[in-house]
Amino acid sequence: MDDMDYVRIIRNLREDADKTQTQIAEVLGTSQTMYARYERGANELPIHHLITLSKFYGVSTDFILGLSKAKS
């Protein structure tokens, strides 16, 4: 398992939901630039953003982190 699985997963979740980086950044209360850095793996995703994304997409944090294949 790659430590950067969550980078691919958060991008796929966003694209599957037909959302832009700007829309997700607004959900997280951050800038589009910072969110883009999370998706590229340039910055690590803070835990409070991980929790927010989990609730927003209706998936488990383990799914986002690549620790589980089950979404919930």
N, C-alpha and C positions, 0 to 999 in steps of 0.2 A: 504494500500500500504506500502510495506517495503522500508525503506530508502536504502537498499542494492540491490534493483532490478537491478540497473545498473551493478553490479558485475556479475550477472547471464547473463544479456543481452550482455555485451561485450564478455563474453566467448562464448555464443551461436553464436553471429555474426562472431567471429573469426573461430569457428569450421565449421559453415555453408559455410564460404568462403574458407575452406580447407587451412587455414594459420596457421603457427606455432606462438608461442609467440615471438620467435626471429624475425620473419618477421614483425610482428606488432610493436615490439619495434623499429625496424629500421625505419618504417614509422613515428613513434613518435619521433625519435631521442633520445631514451633512451635505457637502458640496458634491456635484457631479465629478469633479476632478478627484476628490478623495475616494469616492466610490469606485471610479475607474482604476485607481491604484489598488484597491482590494481585489478587483477582478483580474488584474495583471499579476497579483502576488507581490507588488512592490511594497505594500504595507500589509501587516497582519490584520485580520478582521477582529475588532474588539468583541469581547464576550457579550456586551449589551447589544451590539448590532447582530450578533449571531442569534440571540434570543428573539430579537425583533423580526429578523428574516424568517425564523422558524415559525413564528406566529402568523406572519403575513402570508407565507406560502402554505401553511398548514402541514408542515413536515417536521420531523424530529430534528433536534440539533445533531444527533448521531448521523442522520442521513446527510445533512449538509457537510459534516466533517468527513464523510466517506467511511464511517465506522459501521454503518448498517445499510443494507440494500432496501430495507423496508422504509417507506416514506413516513410512516407514523408509528 
